[in-house]
Amino acid sequence: MILRIAAAAFVLLWAAAAGAQPSFDCAKASTVVERAICADPKLAQADREMASAYDALWGRLSGPARDHLTQDQLRWLANRAKACAGGAEDVARCVRQRYVARLATLKAESEGPYPFVSEQALVRSGKVRTTRYEIDASYPRFDGPHADFSAVNEAFAIAAQKGANDAVPGNDGGGPGIDQIWTYLQSFQLYRPGPHSVSVATTFYIFTGGAHGSSGVTATLVDLRTGRRVPPAGVFAAGSDWKRTITDIARADLERQFVQRPGFPDSLQPATFDKLMDDPERYLFKADALEIIFNQYDVGPYAVGRYTVDIPYSRLAGMIRTDGPLGR
C-alpha cells in the first residue's frame, strides 16, 4: 500500500514537473532569463502561452507580414535579455511583466489584418554621484507600408525618451550620503477595437526620490488607414450627444465606486469633471468596450490607485461612426 502511494505521488510530481516545462528545453537553459523561467512554473506556463500565440500568428501570415513578425519577436527576445537582469526576484518580475504585455500584443495582432507594429525599447542604467538609475521603457512603432505613421511614431518615441530623461539625476542627484535608485518603467499593450485601428495602452512608473513613485496609463487610438492618431471625437458620429452620454455614465459609475473606494467628491462636480473628460488619453477603445481611465490623483488619493469605468459599445449604439476607426 505504501509503495502504491509513493508511486502515485511520484507520478503526480513528475506530471507537475512536466507540465511546468516552457517552450524550450530547460536542460539547455544557459541564460539568467531562461533559468528563471525554468525555476518558476507560472513563468514556464506564460512562456508556453506566449510561444503558442506567436506560432499561431506566424503560421497564418506570409511574405512581409511574416518577416516583420519574425524580426519583432527577435527584437523582443533581445530586449528581454537586456532588461531582465539582477537578482532572481528582479529577473522573475521583469520577465513576468514582459510576458503579460507580449501575450496581449500577439493576441491583438491576430485579430484582423496584421497591423505591422514592432516593439522599441530604451534600456539603460547608470549612476550619478550616489544615486543609481534604471530605465526599462518599451514603446510601439507602427511600420505599416500603406500609411505614413511618422507623426505617431515620433510622439511615442518622444514620450518614452522624456520619461527616461526625467529618471536620470542631475549632477547633484541624491545629495551626499543618500543611496537611491531612480526608476522609469514603461510598457504597452495593444487592443483591436476595429479591423482598421489599434489602441495602445501605455503604462508607466517613475520614481525620482520621495515617499513613493508615480504611475499611470495613457491611451492612444491609431487609424491604420491614415496613419494618424484619432481623438474620441473622430470615433463618434457628428451631431450625436456622445460626450454628454459618456460623461454621465462615467460620473455615475465613479459615484458607485466611491462607496467602497472613497475618492474626491469635488472631482465629480460638473465643471471639474467635464474638464477631466476633455483629455483624449483617458479614452481606451478596447475590443468590445470603451474604458475610461482615471489615474492617481485624478479623482482619488494616491493610496486608492487608478479608477476605470468600462462602457460596452452596446450602450453607445447609434453614436459610433460606421466609417470611422471602429467601423466594422
C-alpha positions in Angstrom: 0.0 0.0 0.0 2.8 2.4 1.0 4.6 1.6 -2.3 1.5 2.3 -4.3 1.0 5.7 -2.5 4.7 6.5 -3.1 4.4 5.5 -6.7 1.3 7.6 -7.2 2.9 10.6 -5.6 5.9 10.2 -7.9 3.6 10.2 -10.9 1.9 13.4 -9.7 5.2 15.1 -9.1 6.5 14.0 -12.5 3.4 15.2 -14.2 3.6 18.6 -12.4 7.2 19.0 -13.4 6.5 18.0 -17.0 3.6 20.5 -17.1 5.8 23.2 -15.9 8.1 23.0 -18.9 8.4 26.1 -21.0 8.6 26.2 -24.8 12.3 25.4 -24.7 14.4 22.6 -23.2 15.3 23.5 -19.6 18.2 21.1 -19.8 19.8 23.5 -22.2 18.9 26.7 -20.3 22.0 28.9 -20.5 21.0 32.4 -19.6 19.7 34.1 -16.4 16.3 34.6 -18.0 16.0 31.0 -19.2 16.9 29.7 -15.8 14.4 32.0 -14.1 11.7 30.7 -16.4 12.6 27.1 -15.7 12.6 27.7 -12.0 9.1 29.1 -11.9 6.1 27.0 -13.1 4.0 30.1 -13.7 6.7 31.7 -15.8 7.1 28.4 -17.7 3.4 28.4 -18.4 3.5 32.1 -19.5 6.4 31.2 -21.9 4.3 28.3 -23.4 1.3 30.6 -23.9 3.4 33.3 -25.5 5.1 30.8 -27.8 1.8 29.3 -28.8 0.3 32.7 -29.6 3.4 33.6 -31.6 3.4 30.3 -33.6 -0.3 30.6 -34.3 0.1 34.1 -35.7 3.2 33.3 -37.6 1.6 30.3 -39.2 -1.2 32.3 -40.7 1.0 35.1 -42.1 3.2 35.2 -45.2 5.5 37.5 -47.0 6.4 40.8 -45.5 4.0 40.3 -42.6 5.6 37.1 -41.5 9.1 38.6 -41.9 8.0 41.6 -39.8 6.7 39.4 -37.0 9.8 37.3 -37.0 12.1 40.3 -36.7 9.9 41.9 -34.0 10.0 38.7 -31.9 13.7 38.5 -32.2 13.9 42.2 -31.1 11.5 41.4 -28.2 13.7 38.5 -27.0 16.8 40.7 -27.2 15.1 43.5 -25.2 14.0 40.9 -22.6 17.5 39.6 -22.2 19.0 43.1 -21.9 16.4 44.4 -19.4 15.8 41.4 -17.2 19.0 41.3 -15.1 20.0 41.4 -11.4 18.7 39.1 -8.6 16.4 36.2 -9.1 13.3 38.1 -7.9 14.1 41.1 -10.1 14.6 38.9 -13.2 11.4 36.9 -12.5 9.3 40.1 -12.0 10.7 41.6 -15.2 10.1 38.5 -17.3 6.5 38.2 -15.8 5.6 41.7 -16.8 7.0 41.3 -20.3 5.1 38.1 -20.9 1.8 39.8 -19.9 2.3 42.6 -22.3 3.7 40.4 -25.2 0.9 37.9 -25.0 -1.7 40.7 -25.2 0.1 42.2 -28.1 0.3 39.0 -30.1 -3.4 38.3 -29.5 -4.3 41.8 -30.6 -2.2 41.4 -33.7 -4.1 38.2 -34.6 -7.5 40.0 -34.6 -7.9 41.3 -38.1 -5.3 42.3 -40.7 -1.7 42.2 -39.3 -1.0 45.8 -38.1 2.8 45.9 -38.5 3.6 47.1 -35.0 7.0 46.5 -33.5 8.4 46.9 -30.0 11.1 49.5 -29.5 12.9 49.8 -26.1 15.1 52.1 -24.1 17.1 50.0 -21.6 20.0 51.5 -19.7 21.3 52.1 -16.2 24.0 54.2 -14.5 24.9 56.2 -11.5 25.2 59.9 -10.7 27.1 60.5 -7.5 25.3 58.2 -5.0 22.1 57.8 -7.0 21.7 54.9 -9.4 19.1 55.0 -12.1 17.4 52.2 -14.1 15.4 52.7 -17.2 13.3 50.0 -19.0 10.9 51.6 -21.4 9.2 49.9 -24.3 7.0 51.7 -26.8 5.4 50.8 -30.2 6.4 51.7 -33.7 4.0 51.5 -36.5 5.7 50.1 -39.6 2.7 49.6 -41.9 3.6 50.1 -45.6 0.3 51.7 -46.7 0.2 54.8 -44.5 2.6 57.5 -43.1 2.9 56.9 -39.3 5.9 59.2 -38.8 4.0 61.7 -36.5 2.5 58.9 -34.4 5.8 57.1 -34.1 7.6 60.4 -33.2 5.1 61.1 -30.4 5.6 57.6 -28.8 9.4 57.9 -29.0 9.5 61.4 -27.5 7.2 60.4 -24.6 9.4 57.4 -23.8 12.6 59.5 -24.0 11.1 62.2 -21.8 10.2 59.6 -19.1 13.7 58.2 -19.3 15.4 61.6 -19.1 13.3 62.5 -16.1 14.6 59.4 -14.3 18.3 60.4 -14.7 19.5 62.5 -11.8 21.3 65.8 -12.4 24.9 66.2 -11.3 23.6 66.9 -7.8 21.4 63.8 -7.8 20.6 62.4 -4.5 22.9 64.5 -2.5 25.8 63.2 -0.3 25.0 60.2 1.8 21.7 59.4 0.1 21.6 56.0 -1.6 18.7 55.7 -4.0 17.6 54.0 -7.2 15.7 56.3 -9.6 13.5 54.3 -11.9 11.5 54.7 -15.1 9.5 51.7 -16.3 7.2 51.7 -19.3 5.3 49.0 -21.2 2.4 48.9 -23.7 -0.4 46.7 -24.7 -2.4 46.7 -28.0 -6.1 46.3 -28.5 -8.2 46.0 -31.7 -11.4 47.9 -31.4 -11.9 47.6 -35.2 -10.2 45.9 -38.1 -8.6 49.1 -39.3 -7.5 50.5 -35.9 -5.2 49.8 -33.0 -5.4 51.1 -29.5 -2.2 51.5 -27.4 -2.4 51.5 -23.7 0.9 52.8 -22.3 1.7 52.0 -18.7 4.4 53.9 -16.9 6.0 54.1 -13.4 8.6 56.7 -12.3 10.4 57.1 -9.1 12.8 60.1 -8.5 13.0 60.1 -4.8 10.5 60.8 -2.1 7.9 58.7 -0.3 6.7 56.9 -3.4 6.7 56.9 -7.2 4.0 57.8 -9.7 2.3 55.6 -12.2 -0.4 55.8 -14.8 -1.9 54.7 -18.1 -2.4 56.7 -21.2 -4.4 55.6 -24.3 -3.8 56.3 -28.0 -6.1 55.2 -30.9 -4.4 54.9 -34.3 -6.2 54.6 -37.6 -4.2 52.1 -39.7 -5.6 53.5 -42.9 -4.4 57.1 -42.4 -1.5 56.5 -40.0 -2.9 59.2 -37.7 -3.9 59.4 -34.1 -7.7 59.6 -33.7 -9.3 61.7 -30.8 -12.6 60.5 -29.3 -14.5 63.0 -31.5 -13.2 61.1 -34.6 -14.9 57.9 -33.4 -18.4 59.2 -32.8 -20.9 60.5 -35.3 -21.2 64.2 -35.7 -24.3 65.6 -34.0 -24.6 62.7 -31.6 -24.5 63.5 -27.9 -21.7 61.1 -27.2 -19.6 63.2 -24.9 -22.5 64.0 -22.5 -23.6 60.4 -22.6 -20.2 59.0 -21.7 -19.6 61.7 -19.1 -22.8 61.0 -17.3 -22.2 57.2 -17.4 -18.6 57.7 -16.0 -19.7 60.1 -13.2 -22.5 57.7 -12.1 -20.1 54.7 -12.1 -17.5 56.6 -10.1 -20.1 57.6 -7.5 -20.8 53.9 -7.0 -17.1 53.1 -6.8 -16.6 55.8 -4.2 -18.8 53.8 -1.7 -16.1 51.2 -1.4 -13.1 53.2 -2.5 -13.5 56.8 -1.4 -12.4 59.4 -3.8 -12.5 63.2 -4.1 -16.2 64.2 -4.3 -15.2 67.6 -5.6 -13.7 66.0 -8.7 -17.2 64.9 -9.8 -18.6 68.4 -9.8 -19.8 69.2 -13.4 -17.2 71.8 -14.3 -14.3 69.9 -12.9 -15.4 66.5 -14.2 -16.2 67.9 -17.7 -12.6 69.2 -17.9 -11.2 65.8 -16.9 -13.3 64.2 -19.7 -11.7 66.5 -22.3 -8.4 64.6 -22.1 -8.2 62.2 -25.1 -5.6 60.0 -23.5 -8.3 59.0 -21.0 -10.3 57.1 -23.6 -9.1 53.5 -24.2 -11.0 51.8 -27.0 -10.9 48.0 -26.4 -12.4 45.2 -28.5 -15.9 45.3 -27.0 -15.9 48.3 -24.6 -14.6 51.8 -24.0 -12.5 52.1 -20.9 -12.3 55.5 -19.3 -9.1 55.8 -17.2 -8.6 58.0 -14.1 -5.1 57.8 -12.9 -3.7 58.6 -9.4 -4.9 61.9 -8.0 -7.4 62.4 -10.9 -10.4 61.6 -8.8 -8.9 60.0 -5.7 -5.9 59.8 -3.4 -2.7 58.1 -4.2 -3.4 55.1 -1.9 -6.6 54.2 -3.7 -4.8 54.0 -7.1 -6.4 54.1 -10.5 -10.1 54.1 -11.2 -11.6 52.8 -14.5 -15.0 52.8 -16.0 -15.9 50.3 -18.7 -18.7 51.2 -21.1 -19.8 48.4 -23.5 -20.3 49.7 -27.0 -23.9 48.4 -26.9 -24.6 51.4 -24.6 -23.3 53.7 -27.2 -25.3 52.2 -30.1 -26.0 54.6 -32.9 -23.3 57.0 -31.8 -20.2 55.3 -33.4 -19.3 56.2 -36.9 -19.7 53.3 -39.3 -16.9 54.7 -41.5 -14.6 55.6 -38.6 -11.8 53.6 -36.9 -14.2 51.4 -35.0 -16.4 50.7 -38.0 -16.7 47.0 -39.0 
